[in-house]
Amino acid sequence: MRQLWIESGEINERIHCGDICSAKTGLPRATKLCERYAKILVAEKCERVKIEPYIAYGGWIGLTYSYDFDNEPFVGSVVVRTRA
């Protein structure tokens, strides 16, 4: 999951810098990223994997996630920003 946070933070940085026009434009990239990491989690024996991007307050990309690993649930939501 750490690498997913890093890569979603890079998408938000590109939004901040203007390389990506808006969160709406960055959403398809984030969706592909989430699909790729969902497959990785399934390969790592996680169950009921669900990772979805959304447009967060302030025009950033956020991620909601839920999955079970060794019968322990992990659920959360995060908006990764690397700069203030």
C-alpha positions in Angstrom: 0.0 0.0 0.0 2.9 2.3 0.6 3.8 2.4 -3.1 0.1 3.2 -3.9 0.2 6.2 -1.6 3.5 7.4 -3.2 2.0 7.1 -6.7 -1.3 8.8 -5.8 0.7 11.6 -4.2 2.6 12.0 -7.5 -0.8 12.4 -9.3 -1.7 15.1 -6.8 1.6 16.8 -7.3 1.0 16.9 -11.0 -2.4 18.5 -10.3 -0.8 21.0 -8.0 1.9 21.9 -10.6 -0.6 22.2 -13.5 0.7 19.2 -15.4 -2.8 17.6 -14.9 -5.5 20.2 -15.3 -7.8 19.0 -12.5 -8.8 16.1 -10.3 -11.4 15.3 -12.9 -8.7 14.8 -15.5 -6.5 12.8 -13.1 -9.3 10.5 -12.0 -8.8 8.0 -14.9 -5.1 7.7 -14.1 -6.0 7.1 -10.5 -8.5 4.5 -11.4 -6.0 2.5 -13.5 -3.5 2.8 -10.6 -6.1 1.4 -8.1 -6.9 -1.5 -10.4 -3.3 -2.4 -10.7 -2.7 -2.3 -6.9 -6.0 -4.3 -6.3 -4.6 -7.1 -8.5 -1.3 -6.9 -6.5 -3.1 -7.2 -3.2 -5.1 -10.2 -4.4 -1.9 -11.9 -5.5 -0.6 -11.3 -2.0 -3.5 -13.3 -0.6 -5.7 -10.4 0.4 -9.5 -10.9 0.2 -12.4 -8.6 -0.6 -10.1 -6.0 -2.1 -11.7 -2.7 -3.0 -9.7 0.4 -3.8 -11.5 3.4 -5.4 -10.3 6.9 -6.2 -12.5 10.0 -5.6 -12.3 13.7 -6.0 -11.6 15.1 -2.6 -12.2 18.6 -1.2 -9.8 21.1 -2.6 -9.6 19.4 -6.0 -7.3 16.5 -5.1 -7.5 12.8 -5.7 -8.3 10.7 -2.7 -8.5 7.0 -2.2 -10.8 4.8 -0.3 -9.7 1.2 0.4 -10.9 -1.9 2.2 -9.4 -5.4 2.2 -8.9 -8.4 4.5 -5.4 -9.8 5.2 -5.1 -12.8 7.4 -8.8 -12.3 8.5 -8.0 -8.8 9.7 -9.9 -6.0 8.0 -8.1 -2.8 6.8 -10.4 0.1 5.9 -9.6 3.7 5.3 -9.5 6.8 3.2 -6.6 9.0 2.4 -5.6 12.1 0.4 -1.9 12.1 -0.2 -0.2 15.4 -0.5 3.6 15.8 -0.6 3.7 19.6 -0.3 1.9 22.0 1.8 
